[in-house]
């Protein structure tokens, strides 16, 4: 691996081999998402506890101070919205030259395996990998499922992750699912978990994160489960305990509860 590529990967993947990425890129297709209406206010209190931000160039420039930034994974795909015909019809929205100007550690792009636009999204990934390898910038592939949430099973996610790795992605972001080890075992590059199933409690989030870590994930890329929580700093601290300190779900829940009580005090 070239020095530049290795250096950028080392900024993302911490010395223990694990990661806590904080995605705040949701507005690129959702607009002003709940509790992300003012990105700076959402990002600033969480930034000390994140290993990297997954973000668009517009929000990076407007809402993150250059002298306080963490490593950046730049969202470079888009062109669709929640009110459009098909979320899968994405293109590359940001050049590699722009990524270099912004001094990012990686770029991220969604792929839509099994969709009408499967070929286009996979060719977008391949082209981005070509550009990234040329300049020493790793590509993170995101196994998106659009509005078809039923696709979140081990067979489908394992297929999508393996294809992303085969096409040259250095890291793959995918959903947690039952039998997650089938997904991670078949993917020869690091796998990072996005959200899991719809859950009602923090403990359930800690449980699927812990399960995924035990079954081969190197960490998480969790956004709404963190910053839409009523106590986002407590939430990210508890997740960090699982990822970087080996805490189990009960220990994470205890930490969350204690941090929440501190926040409640006047």
TORBAVEX-864152 format. One record per residue (C-alpha): x, y, z; residue number from 1; chain. Coordinates in pm, whole numbers. Last residue first. Layout:
<rs>
- X | Y | Z | i | ch
- X | Y | Z | NUM | A
...
</rs>
This chain:
<rs>
- X | Y | Z | i | ch
- -2871 | 2198 | 3629 | 266 | A
- -2845 | 1817 | 3643 | 265 | A
- -3003 | 1640 | 3346 | 264 | A
- -2671 | 1604 | 3164 | 263 | A
- -2518 | 1420 | 3459 | 262 | A
- -2821 | 1188 | 3467 | 261 | A
- -2776 | 1110 | 3099 | 260 | A
- -2409 | 1029 | 3153 | 259 | A
- -2505 | 779 | 3425 | 258 | A
- -2772 | 617 | 3209 | 257 | A
- -2546 | 592 | 2904 | 256 | A
- -2268 | 439 | 3112 | 255 | A
- -2506 | 179 | 3257 | 254 | A
- -2639 | 102 | 2909 | 253 | A
- -2285 | 56 | 2777 | 252 | A
- -2207 | -180 | 3064 | 251 | A
- -2524 | -376 | 2989 | 250 | A
- -2442 | -392 | 2618 | 249 | A
- -2084 | -520 | 2672 | 248 | A
- -1787 | -287 | 2693 | 247 | A
- -1481 | -370 | 2482 | 246 | A
- -1310 | -35 | 2536 | 245 | A
- -1291 | 101 | 2181 | 244 | A
- -1614 | -10 | 2017 | 243 | A
- -1836 | -83 | 2316 | 242 | A
- -1718 | 220 | 2515 | 241 | A
- -1745 | 439 | 2207 | 240 | A
- -2109 | 341 | 2178 | 239 | A
- -2168 | 457 | 2534 | 238 | A
- -1990 | 787 | 2473 | 237 | A
- -2191 | 838 | 2152 | 236 | A
- -2517 | 790 | 2339 | 235 | A
- -2429 | 1012 | 2634 | 234 | A
- -2337 | 1286 | 2386 | 233 | A
- -2663 | 1237 | 2196 | 232 | A
- -2899 | 1259 | 2495 | 231 | A
- -3245 | 1302 | 2341 | 230 | A
- -3134 | 1065 | 2066 | 229 | A
- -3163 | 1203 | 1714 | 228 | A
- -2787 | 1265 | 1712 | 227 | A
- -2681 | 910 | 1794 | 226 | A
- -2922 | 659 | 1639 | 225 | A
- -2958 | 911 | 1357 | 224 | A
- -2590 | 891 | 1269 | 223 | A
- -2416 | 557 | 1312 | 222 | A
- -2109 | 454 | 1110 | 221 | A
- -1991 | 173 | 1330 | 220 | A
- -1692 | -41 | 1414 | 219 | A
- -1450 | -305 | 1290 | 218 | A
- -1727 | -552 | 1209 | 217 | A
- -1634 | -920 | 1246 | 216 | A
- -1897 | -1104 | 1444 | 215 | A
- -1822 | -981 | 1797 | 214 | A
- -1838 | -623 | 1671 | 213 | A
- -2172 | -697 | 1503 | 212 | A
- -2318 | -841 | 1824 | 211 | A
- -2198 | -542 | 2027 | 210 | A
- -2358 | -300 | 1780 | 209 | A
- -2679 | -505 | 1778 | 208 | A
- -2697 | -508 | 2158 | 207 | A
- -2603 | -143 | 2207 | 206 | A
- -2887 | -44 | 1975 | 205 | A
- -3128 | -267 | 2167 | 204 | A
- -3012 | -108 | 2492 | 203 | A
- -3087 | 239 | 2355 | 202 | A
- -3452 | 145 | 2326 | 201 | A
- -3728 | 128 | 2066 | 200 | A
- -3561 | -42 | 1771 | 199 | A
- -3586 | -22 | 1392 | 198 | A
- -3334 | -275 | 1266 | 197 | A
- -2966 | -196 | 1220 | 196 | A
- -2795 | 128 | 1136 | 195 | A
- -2460 | 138 | 960 | 194 | A
- -2193 | -113 | 1050 | 193 | A
- -1834 | -90 | 924 | 192 | A
- -1671 | -373 | 731 | 191 | A
- -1295 | -392 | 671 | 190 | A
- -1186 | -554 | 343 | 189 | A
- -1197 | -922 | 241 | 188 | A
- -1579 | -947 | 267 | 187 | A
- -1716 | -1300 | 293 | 186 | A
- -1649 | -1332 | 667 | 185 | A
- -1807 | -994 | 739 | 184 | A
- -2143 | -1077 | 582 | 183 | A
- -2175 | -1433 | 712 | 182 | A
- -2064 | -1304 | 1053 | 181 | A
- -2371 | -1080 | 1053 | 180 | A
- -2597 | -1380 | 1112 | 179 | A
- -2890 | -1145 | 1183 | 178 | A
- -2834 | -805 | 1026 | 177 | A
- -2622 | -492 | 1070 | 176 | A
- -2630 | -265 | 771 | 175 | A
- -2332 | -195 | 548 | 174 | A
- -2033 | 34 | 517 | 173 | A
- -1747 | -114 | 318 | 172 | A
- -1383 | -7 | 343 | 171 | A
- -1101 | -13 | 84 | 170 | A
- -1344 | -36 | -208 | 169 | A
- -1173 | -199 | -505 | 168 | A
- -1438 | -354 | -730 | 167 | A
- -1404 | -689 | -552 | 166 | A
- -1463 | -516 | -218 | 165 | A
- -1788 | -362 | -339 | 164 | A
- -1898 | -695 | -487 | 163 | A
- -1826 | -869 | -157 | 162 | A
- -2025 | -613 | 37 | 161 | A
- -2329 | -639 | -194 | 160 | A
- -2338 | -1019 | -184 | 159 | A
- -2298 | -1034 | 195 | 158 | A
- -2569 | -771 | 230 | 157 | A
- -2811 | -976 | 19 | 156 | A
- -2746 | -1309 | 191 | 155 | A
- -2717 | -1162 | 539 | 154 | A
- -3049 | -981 | 530 | 153 | A
- -3131 | -610 | 492 | 152 | A
- -3319 | -635 | 163 | 151 | A
- -3650 | -583 | 342 | 150 | A
- -3560 | -215 | 370 | 149 | A
- -3648 | -144 | 8 | 148 | A
- -3661 | 238 | 20 | 147 | A
- -3306 | 280 | -110 | 146 | A
- -3100 | -27 | -18 | 145 | A
- -2758 | 131 | 16 | 144 | A
- -2441 | -73 | 48 | 143 | A
- -2204 | 218 | 116 | 142 | A
- -1861 | 188 | -47 | 141 | A
- -1573 | 364 | 128 | 140 | A
- -1301 | 473 | -114 | 139 | A
- -942 | 529 | -5 | 138 | A
- -743 | 829 | -132 | 137 | A
- -389 | 764 | -258 | 136 | A
- -413 | 993 | -561 | 135 | A
- -431 | 737 | -843 | 134 | A
- -598 | 484 | -614 | 133 | A
- -880 | 731 | -553 | 132 | A
- -935 | 802 | -921 | 131 | A
- -957 | 435 | -1015 | 130 | A
- -1170 | 369 | -706 | 129 | A
- -1410 | 644 | -815 | 128 | A
- -1443 | 490 | -1159 | 127 | A
- -1520 | 150 | -1008 | 126 | A
- -1774 | 294 | -767 | 125 | A
- -1954 | 479 | -1046 | 124 | A
- -1949 | 155 | -1246 | 123 | A
- -2121 | -15 | -954 | 122 | A
- -2384 | 258 | -932 | 121 | A
- -2455 | 248 | -1305 | 120 | A
- -2482 | -130 | -1315 | 119 | A
- -2720 | -152 | -1018 | 118 | A
- -2951 | 121 | -1144 | 117 | A
- -3267 | -89 | -1165 | 116 | A
- -3180 | -217 | -820 | 115 | A
- -3015 | -546 | -724 | 114 | A
- -2704 | -385 | -580 | 113 | A
- -2749 | -14 | -513 | 112 | A
- -2406 | 133 | -443 | 111 | A
- -2348 | 446 | -237 | 110 | A
- -2024 | 646 | -244 | 109 | A
- -1777 | 758 | 20 | 108 | A
- -1445 | 941 | -7 | 107 | A
- -1150 | 904 | 226 | 106 | A
- -904 | 1097 | 445 | 105 | A
- -1004 | 1438 | 313 | 104 | A
- -768 | 1729 | 248 | 103 | A
- -1049 | 1954 | 120 | 102 | A
- -853 | 2040 | -193 | 101 | A
- -782 | 1668 | -243 | 100 | A
- -1153 | 1588 | -227 | 99 | A
- -1222 | 1869 | -473 | 98 | A
- -966 | 1719 | -712 | 97 | A
- -1139 | 1383 | -668 | 96 | A
- -1453 | 1541 | -809 | 95 | A
- -1787 | 1570 | -631 | 94 | A
- -2134 | 1471 | -749 | 93 | A
- -2083 | 1115 | -870 | 92 | A
- -2421 | 986 | -986 | 91 | A
- -2722 | 841 | -812 | 90 | A
- -3025 | 669 | -965 | 89 | A
- -3082 | 445 | -662 | 88 | A
- -3303 | 699 | -485 | 87 | A
- -3571 | 644 | -750 | 86 | A
- -3855 | 872 | -863 | 85 | A
- -3777 | 1182 | -662 | 84 | A
- -3933 | 1297 | -336 | 83 | A
- -3666 | 1139 | -118 | 82 | A
- -3395 | 1296 | -331 | 81 | A
- -3151 | 1210 | -610 | 80 | A
- -2826 | 1361 | -739 | 79 | A
- -2595 | 1192 | -494 | 78 | A
- -2245 | 1050 | -463 | 77 | A
- -1932 | 1218 | -324 | 76 | A
- -1979 | 1195 | 53 | 75 | A
- -1640 | 1296 | 195 | 74 | A
- -1490 | 1087 | 473 | 73 | A
- -1314 | 1347 | 689 | 72 | A
- -1059 | 1298 | 965 | 71 | A
- -1154 | 1515 | 1266 | 70 | A
- -1187 | 1890 | 1238 | 69 | A
- -1105 | 2151 | 1501 | 68 | A
- -874 | 2386 | 1306 | 67 | A
- -1080 | 2353 | 989 | 66 | A
- -1403 | 2456 | 1167 | 65 | A
- -1694 | 2236 | 1062 | 64 | A
- -2034 | 2380 | 963 | 63 | A
- -2019 | 2569 | 635 | 62 | A
- -1727 | 2402 | 457 | 61 | A
- -1808 | 2051 | 578 | 60 | A
- -2179 | 2106 | 519 | 59 | A
- -2119 | 2190 | 155 | 58 | A
- -1855 | 1924 | 99 | 57 | A
- -2081 | 1646 | 219 | 56 | A
- -2012 | 1454 | 541 | 55 | A
- -1896 | 1128 | 695 | 54 | A
- -1704 | 1247 | 1002 | 53 | A
- -1416 | 1058 | 1162 | 52 | A
- -1303 | 908 | 1495 | 51 | A
- -1599 | 1059 | 1679 | 50 | A
- -1597 | 1145 | 2052 | 49 | A
- -1463 | 1501 | 2033 | 48 | A
- -1701 | 1578 | 1742 | 47 | A
- -2024 | 1508 | 1929 | 46 | A
- -2074 | 1852 | 2090 | 45 | A
- -1989 | 2031 | 1762 | 44 | A
- -2183 | 1820 | 1511 | 43 | A
- -2547 | 1889 | 1597 | 42 | A
- -2511 | 2264 | 1644 | 41 | A
- -2302 | 2286 | 1326 | 40 | A
- -2557 | 2088 | 1127 | 39 | A
- -2856 | 2316 | 1187 | 38 | A
- -3155 | 2113 | 1066 | 37 | A
- -2980 | 1793 | 1174 | 36 | A
- -3216 | 1726 | 1465 | 35 | A
- -3486 | 1614 | 1220 | 34 | A
- -3346 | 1600 | 865 | 33 | A
- -3315 | 1925 | 672 | 32 | A
- -3300 | 1781 | 317 | 31 | A
- -3339 | 1405 | 278 | 30 | A
- -3111 | 1339 | -23 | 29 | A
- -2791 | 1529 | 53 | 28 | A
- -2931 | 1614 | 396 | 27 | A
- -2830 | 1277 | 537 | 26 | A
- -2456 | 1352 | 527 | 25 | A
- -2405 | 1375 | 903 | 24 | A
- -2236 | 1037 | 948 | 23 | A
- -2027 | 985 | 1264 | 22 | A
- -1759 | 717 | 1225 | 21 | A
- -1653 | 516 | 1528 | 20 | A
- -1367 | 289 | 1428 | 19 | A
- -1172 | -17 | 1545 | 18 | A
- -828 | -163 | 1473 | 17 | A
- -697 | -82 | 1821 | 16 | A
- -466 | 183 | 1671 | 15 | A
- -761 | 362 | 1512 | 14 | A
- -890 | 306 | 1161 | 13 | A
- -956 | 643 | 998 | 12 | A
- -622 | 818 | 1039 | 11 | A
- -444 | 490 | 965 | 10 | A
- -636 | 458 | 637 | 9 | A
- -515 | 803 | 536 | 8 | A
- -154 | 716 | 614 | 7 | A
- -172 | 384 | 430 | 6 | A
- -310 | 555 | 118 | 5 | A
- -42 | 823 | 133 | 4 | A
- 237 | 570 | 196 | 3 | A
- 136 | 343 | -94 | 2 | A
- 0 | 0 | 0 | 1 | A
</rs>
